[in-house]
């Protein structure tokens, strides 16, 4: 079987908005509806990963929750910049949960 048949994961740190918008990274171009994560060299998101989920563990629900969708990966592990994710607001998260079912949405990984 090819490795594309399996789901892969990457542990990426969330980068705060101030750092992400610094002159070191995106120089003010990242809007409030974006989340920055990653930028460990050789462990970065790649172009074929666009649309991948950004899952964060919630202590309140004791489960993984969708927080964003990868919208702009940076150079497949060779970039010093974090990838950007489109943030998933509560209204969209509720629609996804109702559409595919809660069990499929927040299952423990």
N, C-alpha and C positions, 0 to 999 in steps of 0.2 A: 504493500500500500504506500501511496505517496504521503509525504508529511503534511500536505494541504488538507488531508482528510481529518486531521486532528486540530482541536482548538489549542492555541498556544496562549500563554500569558506572559506579561512582563510587569515586574514590580517597578513602578515609576513614581518618583516623588512629585507631589503637587507643588507647583511654583507659585508663590503669591503674586498678585497682580502688580504690585510695585516693582518687584524684581523682573517680572516678565516684560513690563513696559519700560524698563530702564534702557539706556543707550547701549548697554551690553547686549541686549536681545532685540526687542521689537520697537524701541524708541516711541512709545505712546500709541502704537497702532492696534493694540489689542483692546477690544471693547468689553463692556461688562458681561456680555452674553457668551464669553469665551473662558475656558479654563486652560491653563498651561501646565504641562506635566512632562517629566522626563529630562532628557539630555545627558544621560550617562553615555559616553562614547562607546560604541559597539553594542549597546543595548537600547537602541532607539527604534521607534516605529518607522515603518517604511511605506512607500507609496501604495503598495498593494494592501496595506492595512486600513486605508481610508474607510470610514464607516464602522470601525471597531469600537466597542464600548469602553468607556472609562468607568470601572466599577470601584466603589469605595465601601469599606466595611463600616456598617452602622452599629455602634454599641447599643443604641436604643432598641433596634429590632433584632440584634444579633444575627445579621445577615448581610450579604453583599447587595448594594443598591446601585442602579444605573445613575451616573451623574453627568455623563457627557458622551458625545459621539466624535471620534477622531475626524477632524476636518482638514488638518494641514500638517502632515508629517514632515520632518526635516531631514533630508539627505541620507536616509537609511543608516544611521549609526555614526556618520562622520560629521555631524553638525554640532556646534557648541550651543545651539539654541533648542529650547524645549518645543515639543509638538503642541499644537493647539487643538482643543476640543470644543465643539458647540455644547453649551450647557443645556441640560434637560430640566425644564421648569416643572413645577408640581402638576400643572394642567396636562402637559404632554406625558409625564410619568404616569398619571392616572389613566390616560387614554391607552397607553401601552399595556398597563396592567390589566385593564378591562378587556383589551383586545386579545392578548395572548394568555392571560390567566396569571394569577399571582404566583402560583407554584413555579411556573417557568421563568418568572421575572426575578424573584428574589431567593432562589434556591441557594443554599450554602454550597460554596465551591470546594 
